[in-house]
Amino acid sequence: MKEKLKKYLKILTIELEESLEYLEYLLEVHRFREGKGEITHYVYLENVTVLTNELSGMKNFLKIVKSLKADNFRELESVILYLEKQAVESVKHFDYPEAVHIMCQRKLEKVKRFVLEN
């Protein structure tokens, strides 16, 4: 079971890093679109503010995941429940957008399915 836990945390880390890259890409797209005049400066600022907050929340969640040790848990479900709780608490504590919780939840479930099927 420890190998599944380690595999889960490793894959989850990769998935979260990919999410960070995508959010950073979206920021670049908005900068480009604002620069070309496709969106107004006001829309740009609103979108960048939301994306920056989401990026911050996902970075925080990634730190939590990276700090975990598989040896501290007995089963996969306990890791997932712990991380779910951490995601909820982070969103509340730091006032991150609810999308952060949803993204974390989706990644937790996606990786769970993958690890259990393989």
N, C-alpha and C positions, 0 to 999 in steps of 0.2 A: 504494500500500500504506500510505503514511503516513496517508492519510485514514481507512482502515479501522482503523488502530491508534488514532487519535484518537477515532474513533467508539466503538471498543471500550472505551477507558478512560472516556469520558464516560458511556456507558450503564452500565458496571460501577459507577461511582461512584453513579449514581442507584439502582441495585439495592441496593447496600450501605447507602445512606442509608435506603432503604425497610425493610431488615432491622433497622436500628437503631430506627426508629420502631416496628416491630412488637414488638421486645424491650421497649422502653419501655412500650408498651401492655400487654404481658403483666405487667410489674411493677405497673402500675396496677390491673389486674384482680385480682392477688393481694392487693394492699393493700385493695381493696374487699371481696373475699371474706373476708379475715381480719377486717375491721372489722364485717362482718355476722355473723360467727361461723360462716360456712360451712366454714372450714378452721381448724384449730388454729394457735396461735401457732408451735408447733414446725414444722408443715408449711410455714407461711408463711415462716419463717426459712430453712428448707432450700431452698425453691423460689426465694426471692429471692436467696440466695447463688449458686445455680447461674446464674440469669438475669443477675445482676450480672457474674459472671465471663464469661459469654458476651457480654454487651454490651461489656465491656472489650476482649475479644479482637477483636470485630468493629470497634470503634473503632480499634484498633491497625492492623488490616488495611486499613481505609479510609485511614488516614494513609499507609500504604505505597503504596497505589494512587494517591492524590493527589500523592505526591511523584515519581511516574514521569513521564518525558518520552517521548512517542512517538518523538521523533527519536533516542533512544538505542537503538532496536530496529529490526531490518530486517524482521521478519515477525511476524505475529500469534502464531504458535505459540511463539516465543521469549519473548514477553511473558507468555503463559499459563504456560509452564514456570517462568519466573522467579517469578511470583506464587504458583504452587503451592508452590514451594520456600520462599518467604517465609512462607506460611501454616503449613507444617509446622514451620519453625524457630521461629516465634512461639509456636505451641502448646506446643512443647517448652520453650523458654526461659522463658516466663512461666507455664507450667503451667496454661494455659487448658483448659477442657473439650474433649474430642475433637469435640464438636458444632461448635465453631468451625471446625475444619478441614473438616468435612463441609459446613457452610453455605458456606464460601468456595469449595470445590470445585464445589458446585452452581451458585453464581452465575457462576463462571468458565466453566463449560460452557454454561449457559443463554445468557449474553451471546455466547459464541462462536457458538453455533448461530444466534442472531438476526442477528449481523453477517454471517456467511457466507451466510445465506439472503436477506438484503436488500441 
